[in-house]
Amino acid sequence: MLIDFHTHTTASDGALTPAEMLGRAAEAGIELLAITDHDTMAGYLAAAALGAKYPNVGLVPGVEYSCRWSGTTIHVVGLGMDCEHPAMREGLAMLGQARRERGIKIAQRLEAKGFQGALAGALAEAGESQLGRPHFASWMVGQGHVKDHSEAFDKYLGQGKTGDVKAFWPELADVVQWIVQAGGAAVIAHPLKYRFTRMKLRRLVIDFREAGGQAIEVLSGRQTPDQTGQLQRLANEFQLEVSAGSDFHRDGPYSPALGIELSRLQSPLGVWQRWQRMNGEVEQ
């Protein structure tokens, strides 16, 4: 069985529209799919409106929240929430405002470097999407300031560079509670991406679990079997469910394909079990 609980569309920083994502998932044979755009559920809602066209794809509500823990930006995937719950509406509104304020600061810094019109250009690139650094990168490429996205991040937008503005993200515990209060499952996204020591990663998991978090993403994008095993053992130790996703943004030579085969995940506690009943496989 193929699943994918971590994907992005044009509603945030992905290349595929929600409709294209659904079509790609159907072609791949993915049975359970979550669209988890950054700090917005617009991608999921757009896909849900088209769900009847793709009856073989079980669509799970999803979002990837930005938050802070121990001075570091952490991402928490929310799955299966009630989109209209007050906790979700208020949390997403707060994050939308944080992203807008960060965008203004990024533009001011870039304009101080001589890149005039950065904010208007990035907003035009974003359209209805959540504004993010990739939109500034696209504008810079289009204006001929850099040759590609990699150069934009390497010189101006990446960690420690001019456009690396730290937004006022909410605390990890608050984000977890928004998800849980709305009836969803909170998942630590791509735990190895933060490059924590094993001790610090354990601290993150402990705080996450105490806040009400339920699952760890043990497989995200391209990982080695040893890395997946490390995260699986961590999930087992703290009796957390496991999740998995491609973290798909766009096609590319180093980009993972959509879909994770469940046989790669050796766990009796799979977050997907909550929604397998959507396809008539599990009764709960």
PyRosetta script that sets phi, psi and omega in degrees:
from pyrosetta import init, pose_from_sequence

init()
pose = pose_from_sequence("MLIDFHTHTTASDGALTPAEMLGRAAEAGIELLAITDHDTMAGYLAAAALGAKYPNVGLVPGVEYSCRWSGTTIHVVGLGMDCEHPAMREGLAMLGQARRERGIKIAQRLEAKGFQGALAGALAEAGESQLGRPHFASWMVGQGHVKDHSEAFDKYLGQGKTGDVKAFWPELADVVQWIVQAGGAAVIAHPLKYRFTRMKLRRLVIDFREAGGQAIEVLSGRQTPDQTGQLQRLANEFQLEVSAGSDFHRDGPYSPALGIELSRLQSPLGVWQRWQRMNGEVEQ")
pose.set_psi(1, 134.6)
pose.set_omega(1, 178.4)
pose.set_phi(2, -100.7)
pose.set_psi(2, 133.9)
pose.set_omega(2, 174.4)
pose.set_phi(3, -131.7)
pose.set_psi(3, 167.0)
pose.set_omega(3, 170.7)
pose.set_phi(4, -159.5)
pose.set_psi(4, 109.9)
pose.set_omega(4, -176.6)
pose.set_phi(5, -109.6)
pose.set_psi(5, 26.3)
pose.set_omega(5, 176.8)
pose.set_phi(6, -156.6)
pose.set_psi(6, 96.3)
pose.set_omega(6, -179.5)
pose.set_phi(7, -142.1)
pose.set_psi(7, 158.8)
pose.set_omega(7, -178.7)
pose.set_phi(8, -131.4)
pose.set_psi(8, 144.8)
pose.set_omega(8, 178.7)
pose.set_phi(9, -122.4)
pose.set_psi(9, -173.0)
pose.set_omega(9, 178.2)
pose.set_phi(10, -66.7)
pose.set_psi(10, -7.4)
pose.set_omega(10, 175.5)
pose.set_phi(11, -68.3)
pose.set_psi(11, -20.1)
pose.set_omega(11, 171.6)
pose.set_phi(12, -129.2)
pose.set_psi(12, -102.7)
pose.set_omega(12, -174.8)
pose.set_phi(13, -121.1)
pose.set_psi(13, 24.1)
pose.set_omega(13, 176.7)
pose.set_phi(14, -91.7)
pose.set_psi(14, 167.7)
pose.set_omega(14, -177.5)
pose.set_phi(15, -96.5)
pose.set_psi(15, -22.6)
pose.set_omega(15, -178.4)
pose.set_phi(16, -94.2)
pose.set_psi(16, 140.7)
pose.set_omega(16, 172.0)
pose.set_phi(17, -69.1)
pose.set_psi(17, 162.2)
pose.set_omega(17, 175.9)
pose.set_phi(18, -54.5)
pose.set_psi(18, -38.9)
pose.set_omega(18, 178.7)
pose.set_phi(19, -65.1)
pose.set_psi(19, -42.4)
pose.set_omega(19, 178.3)
pose.set_phi(20, -65.3)
pose.set_psi(20, -37.1)
pose.set_omega(20, 178.4)
pose.set_phi(21, -63.2)
pose.set_psi(21, -44.9)
pose.set_omega(21, 178.0)
pose.set_phi(22, -61.2)
pose.set_psi(22, -44.6)
pose.set_omega(22, 179.2)
pose.set_phi(23, -62.1)
pose.set_psi(23, -42.0)
pose.set_omega(23, 178.9)
pose.set_phi(24, -64.4)
pose.set_psi(24, -41.4)
pose.set_omega(24, 179.5)
pose.set_phi(25, -64.1)
pose.set_psi(25, -40.6)
pose.set_omega(25, 179.3)
pose.set_phi(26, -64.0)
pose.set_psi(26, -42.3)
pose.set_omega(26, 179.2)
pose.set_phi(27, -63.4)
pose.set_psi(27, -35.7)
pose.set_omega(27, -178.3)
pose.set_phi(28, -78.2)
pose.set_psi(28, -14.1)
pose.set_omega(28, -178.4)
pose.set_phi(29, 83.4)
pose.set_psi(29, 23.8)
pose.set_omega(29, 178.4)
pose.set_phi(30, -74.5)
pose.set_psi(30, 127.1)
pose.set_omega(30, -176.1)
pose.set_phi(31, -93.7)
pose.set_psi(31, -28.6)
pose.set_omega(31, 176.3)
pose.set_phi(32, -131.1)
pose.set_psi(32, 125.6)
pose.set_omega(32, -174.7)
pose.set_phi(33, -133.6)
pose.set_psi(33, 134.7)
pose.set_omega(33, 170.7)
pose.set_phi(34, -119.6)
pose.set_psi(34, 126.4)
pose.set_omega(34, 171.6)
pose.set_phi(35, -92.1)
pose.set_psi(35, 116.6)
pose.set_omega(35, -170.4)
pose.set_phi(36, -121.9)
pose.set_psi(36, 65.5)
pose.set_omega(36, -179.4)
pose.set_phi(37, -67.9)
pose.set_psi(37, 158.1)
pose.set_omega(37, -176.8)
pose.set_phi(38, -69.6)
pose.set_psi(38, 113.8)
pose.set_omega(38, 169.9)
pose.set_phi(39, 59.0)
pose.set_psi(39, 27.9)
pose.set_omega(39, 176.0)
pose.set_phi(40, -156.0)
pose.set_psi(40, 146.8)
pose.set_omega(40, 174.9)
pose.set_phi(41, -107.1)
pose.set_psi(41, 12.9)
pose.set_omega(41, -178.5)
pose.set_phi(42, -60.3)
pose.set_psi(42, -37.8)
pose.set_omega(42, 179.5)
pose.set_phi(43, -65.0)
pose.set_psi(43, -45.3)
pose.set_omega(43, 177.5)
pose.set_phi(44, -61.4)
pose.set_psi(44, -46.2)
pose.set_omega(44, -176.6)
pose.set_phi(45, -62.9)
pose.set_psi(45, -39.0)
pose.set_omega(45, 177.9)
pose.set_phi(46, -65.1)
pose.set_psi(46, -40.4)
pose.set_omega(46, 179.3)
pose.set_phi(47, -68.7)
pose.set_psi(47, -39.3)
pose.set_omega(47, -179.0)
pose.set_phi(48, -61.0)
pose.set_psi(48, -33.1)
pose.set_omega(48, 178.8)
pose.set_phi(49, -67.7)
pose.set_psi(49, -18.4)
pose.set_omega(49, -179.2)
pose.set_phi(50, -107.0)
pose.set_psi(50, 3.1)
pose.set_omega(50, -171.7)
pose.set_phi(51, -56.2)
pose.set_psi(51, -33.3)
pose.set_omega(51, -177.9)
pose.set_phi(52, -62.5)
pose.set_psi(52, -23.0)
pose.set_omega(52, 179.7)
pose.set_phi(53, -77.0)
pose.set_psi(53, -15.8)
pose.set_omega(53, -177.1)
pose.set_phi(54, -131.0)
pose.set_psi(54, 68.3)
pose.set_omega(54, -173.1)
pose.set_phi(55, -64.9)
pose.set_psi(55, -18.8)
pose.set_omega(55, -178.7)
pose.set_phi(56, -85.6)
pose.set_psi(56, -6.2)
pose.set_omega(56, 178.1)
pose.set_phi(57, -103.6)
pose.set_psi(57, 111.9)
pose.set_omega(57, 175.3)
pose.set_phi(58, -78.8)
pose.set_psi(58, 114.1)
pose.set_omega(58, -174.4)
pose.set_phi(59, -96.2)
pose.set_psi(59, 123.5)
pose.set_omega(59, -178.4)
pose.set_phi(60, -105.2)
pose.set_psi(60, 130.8)
pose.set_omega(60, 176.2)
pose.set_phi(61, -56.6)
pose.set_psi(61, 136.4)
pose.set_omega(61, -177.5)
pose.set_phi(62, -151.9)
pose.set_psi(62, 158.6)
pose.set_omega(62, 176.5)
pose.set_phi(63, -160.2)
pose.set_psi(63, 152.5)
pose.set_omega(63, 172.6)
pose.set_phi(64, -117.2)
pose.set_psi(64, 107.1)
pose.set_omega(64, -177.5)
pose.set_phi(65, -83.4)
pose.set_psi(65, 143.5)
pose.set_omega(65, 169.7)
pose.set_phi(66, -94.9)
pose.set_psi(66, 136.9)
pose.set_omega(66, 179.1)
pose.set_phi(67, -153.9)
pose.set_psi(67, 177.5)
pose.set_omega(67, -177.7)
pose.set_phi(68, -119.7)
pose.set_psi(68, 139.2)
pose.set_omega(68, 172.8)
pose.set_phi(69, -147.8)
pose.set_psi(69, 126.1)
pose.set_omega(69, 177.2)
pose.set_phi(70, 51.5)
pose.set_psi(70, 40.9)
pose.set_omega(70, 177.4)
pose.set_phi(71, 76.9)
pose.set_psi(71, 8.4)
pose.set_omega(71, -177.1)
pose.set_phi(72, -121.8)
pose.set_psi(72, 143.4)
pose.set_omega(72, 173.7)
pose.set_phi(73, -75.8)
pose.set_psi(73, 123.8)
pose.set_omega(73, -179.6)
pose.set_phi(74, -118.8)
pose.set_psi(74, 147.1)
pose.set_omega(74, 175.4)
pose.set_phi(75, -110.0)
pose.set_psi(75, 132.6)
pose.set_omega(75, 177.8)
pose.set_phi(76, -121.9)
pose.set_psi(76, 122.6)
pose.set_omega(76, 176.5)
pose.set_phi(77, -85.7)
pose.set_psi(77, 132.2)
pose.set_omega(77, 173.3)
pose.set_phi(78, -106.9)
pose.set_psi(78, 133.8)
pose.set_omega(78, -178.4)
pose.set_phi(79, -127.6)
pose.set_psi(79, 136.3)
pose.set_omega(79, 171.0)
pose.set_phi(80, 76.4)
pose.set_psi(80, 22.0)
pose.set_omega(80, -178.8)
pose.set_phi(81, -78.1)
pose.set_psi(81, 159.3)
pose.set_omega(81, 167.5)
pose.set_phi(82, -79.1)
pose.set_psi(82, 111.3)
pose.set_omega(82, -174.0)
pose.set_phi(83, -62.3)
pose.set_psi(83, -26.1)
pose.set_omega(83, -176.8)
pose.set_phi(84, -93.2)
pose.set_psi(84, 1.3)
pose.set_omega(84, -179.8)
pose.set_phi(85, -63.2)
pose.set_psi(85, 138.5)
pose.set_omega(85, -179.0)
pose.set_phi(86, -53.6)
pose.set_psi(86, -37.6)
pose.set_omega(86, -179.9)
pose.set_phi(87, -62.1)
pose.set_psi(87, -38.3)
pose.set_omega(87, 179.2)
pose.set_phi(88, -71.7)
pose.set_psi(88, -44.8)
pose.set_omega(88, -177.7)
pose.set_phi(89, -62.5)
pose.set_psi(89, -44.7)
pose.set_omega(89, -178.7)
pose.set_phi(90, -69.6)
pose.set_psi(90, -40.3)
pose.set_omega(90, -180.0)
pose.set_phi(91, -65.0)
pose.set_psi(91, -44.1)
pose.set_omega(91, -180.0)
pose.set_phi(92, -66.8)
pose.set_psi(92, -36.1)
pose.set_omega(92, 177.1)
pose.set_phi(93, -63.6)
pose.set_psi(93, -41.7)
pose.set_omega(93, 179.0)
pose.set_phi(94, -62.2)
pose.set_psi(94, -43.9)
pose.set_omega(94, -178.7)
pose.set_phi(95, -70.3)
pose.set_psi(95, -34.9)
pose.set_omega(95, 176.4)
pose.set_phi(96, -61.2)
pose.set_psi(96, -41.8)
pose.set_omega(96, 177.9)
pose.set_phi(97, -66.0)
pose.set_psi(97, -41.3)
pose.set_omega(97, 178.6)
pose.set_phi(98, -60.8)
pose.set_psi(98, -40.3)
pose.set_omega(98, 179.7)
pose.set_phi(99, -67.9)
pose.set_psi(99, -38.5)
pose.set_omega(99, 178.6)
pose.set_phi(100, -64.5)
pose.set_psi(100, -43.8)
pose.set_omega(100, 180.0)
pose.set_phi(101, -65.2)
pose.set_psi(101, -39.0)
pose.set_omega(101, 177.6)
pose.set_phi(102, -64.2)
pose.set_psi(102, -40.3)
pose.set_omega(102, 179.8)
pose.set_phi(103, -60.0)
pose.set_psi(103, -39.8)
pose.set_omega(103, 178.5)
pose.set_phi(104, -63.1)
pose.set_psi(104, -43.0)
pose.set_omega(104, -179.4)
pose.set_phi(105, -66.6)
pose.set_psi(105, -40.3)
pose.set_omega(105, 176.8)
pose.set_phi(106, -59.8)
pose.set_psi(106, -46.0)
pose.set_omega(106, -179.0)
pose.set_phi(107, -62.1)
pose.set_psi(107, -42.0)
pose.set_omega(107, 179.9)
pose.set_phi(108, -61.4)
pose.set_psi(108, -40.6)
pose.set_omega(108, 179.8)
pose.set_phi(109, -67.4)
pose.set_psi(109, -42.5)
pose.set_omega(109, -180.0)
pose.set_phi(110, -66.5)
pose.set_psi(110, -39.8)
pose.set_omega(110, -179.9)
pose.set_phi(111, -66.5)
pose.set_psi(111, -31.7)
pose.set_omega(111, 176.0)
pose.set_phi(112, -65.3)
pose.set_psi(112, -21.6)
pose.set_omega(112, 177.3)
pose.set_phi(113, -91.0)
pose.set_psi(113, 0.6)
pose.set_omega(113, 177.5)
pose.set_phi(114, 104.2)
pose.set_psi(114, 2.0)
pose.set_omega(114, -180.0)
pose.set_phi(115, -92.6)
pose.set_psi(115, 80.7)
pose.set_omega(115, -176.7)
pose.set_phi(116, -71.3)
pose.set_psi(116, 143.3)
pose.set_omega(116, 178.3)
pose.set_phi(117, 82.7)
pose.set_psi(117, 17.5)
pose.set_omega(117, -175.3)
pose.set_phi(118, -63.4)
pose.set_psi(118, -43.0)
pose.set_omega(118, -176.6)
pose.set_phi(119, -66.7)
pose.set_psi(119, -49.3)
pose.set_omega(119, 179.9)
pose.set_phi(120, -61.4)
pose.set_psi(120, -39.0)
pose.set_omega(120, 179.9)
pose.set_phi(121, -66.2)
pose.set_psi(121, -43.0)
pose.set_omega(121, 179.7)
pose.set_phi(122, -67.8)
pose.set_psi(122, -39.2)
pose.set_omega(122, 178.1)
pose.set_phi(123, -63.8)
pose.set_psi(123, -38.2)
pose.set_omega(123, 177.7)
pose.set_phi(124, -65.1)
pose.set_psi(124, -39.3)
pose.set_omega(124, 177.2)
pose.set_phi(125, -65.6)
pose.set_psi(125, -37.9)
pose.set_omega(125, -177.3)
pose.set_phi(126, -72.5)
pose.set_psi(126, -37.2)
pose.set_omega(126, -176.7)
pose.set_phi(127, 60.9)
pose.set_psi(127, -121.4)
pose.set_omega(127, 178.8)
pose.set_phi(128, -88.4)
pose.set_psi(128, 1.6)
pose.set_omega(128, -177.5)
pose.set_phi(129, -80.9)
pose.set_psi(129, 162.9)
pose.set_omega(129, 172.4)
pose.set_phi(130, -67.0)
pose.set_psi(130, 129.7)
pose.set_omega(130, -178.3)
pose.set_phi(131, -68.7)
pose.set_psi(131, 131.3)
pose.set_omega(131, 179.3)
pose.set_phi(132, -148.7)
pose.set_psi(132, 173.4)
pose.set_omega(132, -179.0)
pose.set_phi(133, -58.5)
pose.set_psi(133, -33.7)
pose.set_omega(133, 177.6)
pose.set_phi(134, -59.0)
pose.set_psi(134, -28.4)
pose.set_omega(134, 178.8)
pose.set_phi(135, -72.5)
pose.set_psi(135, -35.9)
pose.set_omega(135, 173.3)
pose.set_phi(136, -65.0)
pose.set_psi(136, -39.5)
pose.set_omega(136, 178.9)
pose.set_phi(137, -62.5)
pose.set_psi(137, -44.0)
pose.set_omega(137, 179.7)
pose.set_phi(138, -61.7)
pose.set_psi(138, -41.1)
pose.set_omega(138, 178.1)
pose.set_phi(139, -63.5)
pose.set_psi(139, -42.1)
pose.set_omega(139, -179.4)
pose.set_phi(140, -64.5)
pose.set_psi(140, -37.9)
pose.set_omega(140, 176.7)
pose.set_phi(141, -65.1)
pose.set_psi(141, -46.3)
pose.set_omega(141, -178.6)
pose.set_phi(142, -61.7)
pose.set_psi(142, -31.7)
pose.set_omega(142, 179.7)
pose.set_phi(143, -84.5)
pose.set_psi(143, -5.6)
pose.set_omega(143, -179.5)
pose.set_phi(144, 80.7)
pose.set_psi(144, 12.7)
pose.set_omega(144, 179.3)
pose.set_phi(145, -72.6)
pose.set_psi(145, -30.7)
pose.set_omega(145, 177.6)
pose.set_phi(146, -139.5)
pose.set_psi(146, 162.9)
pose.set_omega(146, -176.4)
pose.set_phi(147, -84.7)
pose.set_psi(147, -27.7)
pose.set_omega(147, -179.7)
pose.set_phi(148, -160.3)
pose.set_psi(148, 177.5)
pose.set_omega(148, -178.4)
pose.set_phi(149, -60.9)
pose.set_psi(149, -38.5)
pose.set_omega(149, -178.1)
pose.set_phi(150, -60.4)
pose.set_psi(150, -43.7)
pose.set_omega(150, 179.5)
pose.set_phi(151, -66.4)
pose.set_psi(151, -37.3)
pose.set_omega(151, 178.7)
pose.set_phi(152, -60.2)
pose.set_psi(152, -43.1)
pose.set_omega(152, -179.6)
pose.set_phi(153, -75.6)
pose.set_psi(153, -39.4)
pose.set_omega(153, -179.2)
pose.set_phi(154, -62.7)
pose.set_psi(154, -36.2)
pose.set_omega(154, -174.6)
pose.set_phi(155, -98.9)
pose.set_psi(155, -32.5)
pose.set_omega(155, -168.8)
pose.set_phi(156, -130.8)
pose.set_psi(156, -28.7)
pose.set_omega(156, -169.5)
pose.set_phi(157, -115.5)
pose.set_psi(157, -15.1)
pose.set_omega(157, -176.8)
pose.set_phi(158, -74.6)
pose.set_psi(158, -179.9)
pose.set_omega(158, -177.3)
pose.set_phi(159, -55.9)
pose.set_psi(159, 127.3)
pose.set_omega(159, 178.6)
pose.set_phi(160, 82.1)
pose.set_psi(160, 0.1)
pose.set_omega(160, -179.0)
pose.set_phi(161, -94.5)
pose.set_psi(161, 178.7)
pose.set_omega(161, -175.7)
pose.set_phi(162, -53.4)
pose.set_psi(162, -44.7)
pose.set_omega(162, -174.9)
pose.set_phi(163, -90.8)
pose.set_psi(163, 12.5)
pose.set_omega(163, 178.6)
pose.set_phi(164, -86.7)
pose.set_psi(164, 81.9)
pose.set_omega(164, -178.2)
pose.set_phi(165, -97.9)
pose.set_psi(165, 127.8)
pose.set_omega(165, 178.8)
pose.set_phi(166, -84.7)
pose.set_psi(166, 113.5)
pose.set_omega(166, 179.8)
pose.set_phi(167, -77.4)
pose.set_psi(167, 162.3)
pose.set_omega(167, 177.1)
pose.set_phi(168, -83.5)
pose.set_psi(168, 78.1)
pose.set_omega(168, 178.8)
pose.set_phi(169, -77.2)
pose.set_psi(169, 152.9)
pose.set_omega(169, 175.7)
pose.set_phi(170, -70.9)
pose.set_psi(170, 167.1)
pose.set_omega(170, 179.3)
pose.set_phi(171, -75.0)
pose.set_psi(171, 151.9)
pose.set_omega(171, 179.6)
pose.set_phi(172, -51.7)
pose.set_psi(172, -48.0)
pose.set_omega(172, -176.6)
pose.set_phi(173, -61.3)
pose.set_psi(173, -37.0)
pose.set_omega(173, 179.4)
pose.set_phi(174, -65.8)
pose.set_psi(174, -45.0)
pose.set_omega(174, -179.9)
pose.set_phi(175, -62.3)
pose.set_psi(175, -44.5)
pose.set_omega(175, 178.7)
pose.set_phi(176, -58.3)
pose.set_psi(176, -42.8)
pose.set_omega(176, -179.0)
pose.set_phi(177, -67.4)
pose.set_psi(177, -35.3)
pose.set_omega(177, 175.2)
pose.set_phi(178, -57.4)
pose.set_psi(178, -45.2)
pose.set_omega(178, -178.0)
pose.set_phi(179, -66.4)
pose.set_psi(179, -47.5)
pose.set_omega(179, -176.6)
pose.set_phi(180, -65.6)
pose.set_psi(180, -43.2)
pose.set_omega(180, 179.8)
pose.set_phi(181, -61.2)
pose.set_psi(181, -30.9)
pose.set_omega(181, 179.9)
pose.set_phi(182, -87.1)
pose.set_psi(182, 10.6)
pose.set_omega(182, 175.7)
pose.set_phi(183, 82.6)
pose.set_psi(183, 17.0)
pose.set_omega(183, -176.6)
pose.set_phi(184, -104.6)
pose.set_psi(184, 179.3)
pose.set_omega(184, 176.8)
pose.set_phi(185, -108.8)
pose.set_psi(185, 126.8)
pose.set_omega(185, 178.9)
pose.set_phi(186, -93.3)
pose.set_psi(186, 132.2)
pose.set_omega(186, -174.0)
pose.set_phi(187, -128.9)
pose.set_psi(187, 130.6)
pose.set_omega(187, 171.7)
pose.set_phi(188, -70.9)
pose.set_psi(188, 119.5)
pose.set_omega(188, -178.9)
pose.set_phi(189, -81.8)
pose.set_psi(189, 144.0)
pose.set_omega(189, 175.9)
pose.set_phi(190, 25.7)
pose.set_psi(190, 69.3)
pose.set_omega(190, -174.1)
pose.set_phi(191, -57.8)
pose.set_psi(191, -29.6)
pose.set_omega(191, -176.7)
pose.set_phi(192, -80.0)
pose.set_psi(192, -13.7)
pose.set_omega(192, -177.6)
pose.set_phi(193, -67.2)
pose.set_psi(193, -23.1)
pose.set_omega(193, -177.9)
pose.set_phi(194, -79.5)
pose.set_psi(194, -11.2)
pose.set_omega(194, 177.8)
pose.set_phi(195, 56.7)
pose.set_psi(195, 41.2)
pose.set_omega(195, 176.2)
pose.set_phi(196, -78.3)
pose.set_psi(196, 156.3)
pose.set_omega(196, 167.4)
pose.set_phi(197, -66.8)
pose.set_psi(197, 163.4)
pose.set_omega(197, 179.3)
pose.set_phi(198, -60.7)
pose.set_psi(198, -36.8)
pose.set_omega(198, -179.9)
pose.set_phi(199, -66.2)
pose.set_psi(199, -42.9)
pose.set_omega(199, -179.6)
pose.set_phi(200, -69.3)
pose.set_psi(200, -35.8)
pose.set_omega(200, 177.0)
pose.set_phi(201, -63.3)
pose.set_psi(201, -39.6)
pose.set_omega(201, 176.7)
pose.set_phi(202, -63.0)
pose.set_psi(202, -40.3)
pose.set_omega(202, 177.3)
pose.set_phi(203, -61.4)
pose.set_psi(203, -41.4)
pose.set_omega(203, 177.4)
pose.set_phi(204, -60.1)
pose.set_psi(204, -47.4)
pose.set_omega(204, -178.6)
pose.set_phi(205, -62.6)
pose.set_psi(205, -41.2)
pose.set_omega(205, 179.0)
pose.set_phi(206, -61.9)
pose.set_psi(206, -47.7)
pose.set_omega(206, 180.0)
pose.set_phi(207, -65.5)
pose.set_psi(207, -39.2)
pose.set_omega(207, 178.9)
pose.set_phi(208, -61.8)
pose.set_psi(208, -46.6)
pose.set_omega(208, -179.6)
pose.set_phi(209, -64.5)
pose.set_psi(209, -42.1)
pose.set_omega(209, 178.9)
pose.set_phi(210, -64.6)
pose.set_psi(210, -28.0)
pose.set_omega(210, 178.2)
pose.set_phi(211, -78.1)
pose.set_psi(211, -10.3)
pose.set_omega(211, -179.6)
pose.set_phi(212, 111.7)
pose.set_psi(212, 5.2)
pose.set_omega(212, 178.7)
pose.set_phi(213, -65.0)
pose.set_psi(213, 147.3)
pose.set_omega(213, -172.5)
pose.set_phi(214, -116.9)
pose.set_psi(214, -16.7)
pose.set_omega(214, -171.0)
pose.set_phi(215, -151.5)
pose.set_psi(215, 159.5)
pose.set_omega(215, 175.4)
pose.set_phi(216, -122.0)
pose.set_psi(216, 139.5)
pose.set_omega(216, 174.1)
pose.set_phi(217, -80.4)
pose.set_psi(217, 101.9)
pose.set_omega(217, -175.8)
pose.set_phi(218, -86.6)
pose.set_psi(218, -14.3)
pose.set_omega(218, 177.8)
pose.set_phi(219, -139.4)
pose.set_psi(219, 119.8)
pose.set_omega(219, -178.4)
pose.set_phi(220, -143.0)
pose.set_psi(220, 118.1)
pose.set_omega(220, 179.4)
pose.set_phi(221, 63.0)
pose.set_psi(221, -138.4)
pose.set_omega(221, -178.8)
pose.set_phi(222, -91.2)
pose.set_psi(222, 115.9)
pose.set_omega(222, 178.6)
pose.set_phi(223, -136.3)
pose.set_psi(223, 155.1)
pose.set_omega(223, 173.6)
pose.set_phi(224, -84.2)
pose.set_psi(224, 157.5)
pose.set_omega(224, 175.8)
pose.set_phi(225, -57.6)
pose.set_psi(225, -34.5)
pose.set_omega(225, 179.0)
pose.set_phi(226, -64.7)
pose.set_psi(226, -40.7)
pose.set_omega(226, 179.1)
pose.set_phi(227, -65.3)
pose.set_psi(227, -42.3)
pose.set_omega(227, 177.9)
pose.set_phi(228, -63.1)
pose.set_psi(228, -41.0)
pose.set_omega(228, 178.3)
pose.set_phi(229, -62.6)
pose.set_psi(229, -39.8)
pose.set_omega(229, 178.4)
pose.set_phi(230, -59.7)
pose.set_psi(230, -46.0)
pose.set_omega(230, -179.1)
pose.set_phi(231, -71.0)
pose.set_psi(231, -33.8)
pose.set_omega(231, 177.0)
pose.set_phi(232, -62.8)
pose.set_psi(232, -42.2)
pose.set_omega(232, 178.7)
pose.set_phi(233, -64.3)
pose.set_psi(233, -36.3)
pose.set_omega(233, 177.8)
pose.set_phi(234, -64.7)
pose.set_psi(234, -43.9)
pose.set_omega(234, 177.7)
pose.set_phi(235, -61.7)
pose.set_psi(235, -43.1)
pose.set_omega(235, 179.9)
pose.set_phi(236, -62.0)
pose.set_psi(236, -43.5)
pose.set_omega(236, -177.2)
pose.set_phi(237, -59.3)
pose.set_psi(237, -39.9)
pose.set_omega(237, -176.5)
pose.set_phi(238, -101.2)
pose.set_psi(238, 11.2)
pose.set_omega(238, 176.5)
pose.set_phi(239, 54.0)
pose.set_psi(239, 45.7)
pose.set_omega(239, 177.1)
pose.set_phi(240, -102.7)
pose.set_psi(240, 150.1)
pose.set_omega(240, 173.9)
pose.set_phi(241, -69.9)
pose.set_psi(241, 162.4)
pose.set_omega(241, 177.3)
pose.set_phi(242, -114.9)
pose.set_psi(242, 150.3)
pose.set_omega(242, 176.9)
pose.set_phi(243, -133.1)
pose.set_psi(243, 169.4)
pose.set_omega(243, -179.1)
pose.set_phi(244, -157.2)
pose.set_psi(244, 147.8)
pose.set_omega(244, 177.3)
pose.set_phi(245, -165.2)
pose.set_psi(245, 162.0)
pose.set_omega(245, -178.3)
pose.set_phi(246, -78.2)
pose.set_psi(246, -23.3)
pose.set_omega(246, -169.2)
pose.set_phi(247, 57.1)
pose.set_psi(247, 40.4)
pose.set_omega(247, -176.6)
pose.set_phi(248, -68.8)
pose.set_psi(248, 131.2)
pose.set_omega(248, 173.6)
pose.set_phi(249, -118.0)
pose.set_psi(249, -43.4)
pose.set_omega(249, -177.1)
pose.set_phi(250, -164.5)
pose.set_psi(250, 163.9)
pose.set_omega(250, 176.5)
pose.set_phi(251, -72.9)
pose.set_psi(251, 143.6)
pose.set_omega(251, 178.2)
pose.set_phi(252, -177.8)
pose.set_psi(252, 163.2)
pose.set_omega(252, -176.7)
pose.set_phi(253, -61.5)
pose.set_psi(253, -25.2)
pose.set_omega(253, -179.0)
pose.set_phi(254, -114.0)
pose.set_psi(254, 9.5)
pose.set_omega(254, -178.3)
pose.set_phi(255, -88.1)
pose.set_psi(255, 138.7)
pose.set_omega(255, 177.3)
pose.set_phi(256, -71.2)
pose.set_psi(256, 150.3)
pose.set_omega(256, 175.9)
pose.set_phi(257, -79.1)
pose.set_psi(257, 159.3)
pose.set_omega(257, 175.8)
pose.set_phi(258, -65.2)
pose.set_psi(258, 144.0)
pose.set_omega(258, 170.5)
pose.set_phi(259, 100.3)
pose.set_psi(259, 133.6)
pose.set_omega(259, 175.3)
pose.set_phi(260, -123.3)
pose.set_psi(260, 127.4)
pose.set_omega(260, 177.9)
pose.set_phi(261, -78.9)
pose.set_psi(261, 127.1)
pose.set_omega(261, -176.1)
pose.set_phi(262, -60.8)
pose.set_psi(262, -24.9)
pose.set_omega(262, 179.8)
pose.set_phi(263, -63.7)
pose.set_psi(263, -17.4)
pose.set_omega(263, 178.2)
pose.set_phi(264, -78.8)
pose.set_psi(264, -10.8)
pose.set_omega(264, -175.9)
pose.set_phi(265, -112.1)
pose.set_psi(265, 115.4)
pose.set_omega(265, -177.4)
pose.set_phi(266, -102.8)
pose.set_psi(266, 82.0)
pose.set_omega(266, -179.2)
pose.set_phi(267, -150.7)
pose.set_psi(267, 136.8)
pose.set_omega(267, 175.3)
pose.set_phi(268, -77.7)
pose.set_psi(268, -11.7)
pose.set_omega(268, -178.0)
pose.set_phi(269, -114.3)
pose.set_psi(269, 85.2)
pose.set_omega(269, -180.0)
pose.set_phi(270, -104.4)
pose.set_psi(270, 128.5)
pose.set_omega(270, -179.7)
pose.set_phi(271, -60.3)
pose.set_psi(271, -26.2)
pose.set_omega(271, -179.7)
pose.set_phi(272, -64.1)
pose.set_psi(272, -22.2)
pose.set_omega(272, -179.1)
pose.set_phi(273, -61.4)
pose.set_psi(273, -23.2)
pose.set_omega(273, 177.8)
pose.set_phi(274, -64.0)
pose.set_psi(274, -27.9)
pose.set_omega(274, -172.3)
pose.set_phi(275, -120.7)
pose.set_psi(275, 2.1)
pose.set_omega(275, 176.9)
pose.set_phi(276, -60.3)
pose.set_psi(276, -27.1)
pose.set_omega(276, 179.3)
pose.set_phi(277, -63.3)
pose.set_psi(277, -18.8)
pose.set_omega(277, 177.7)
pose.set_phi(278, -60.4)
pose.set_psi(278, -31.0)
pose.set_omega(278, 178.0)
pose.set_phi(279, -102.9)
pose.set_psi(279, 16.9)
pose.set_omega(279, 175.9)
pose.set_phi(280, 74.1)
pose.set_psi(280, 22.8)
pose.set_omega(280, -174.9)
pose.set_phi(281, -98.6)
pose.set_psi(281, -30.5)
pose.set_omega(281, -177.4)
pose.set_phi(282, -131.9)
pose.set_psi(282, 131.7)
pose.set_omega(282, 175.5)
pose.set_phi(283, -96.5)
pose.set_psi(283, 132.4)
pose.set_omega(283, 179.1)
pose.set_phi(284, -128.3)
pose.dump_pdb("model.pdb")
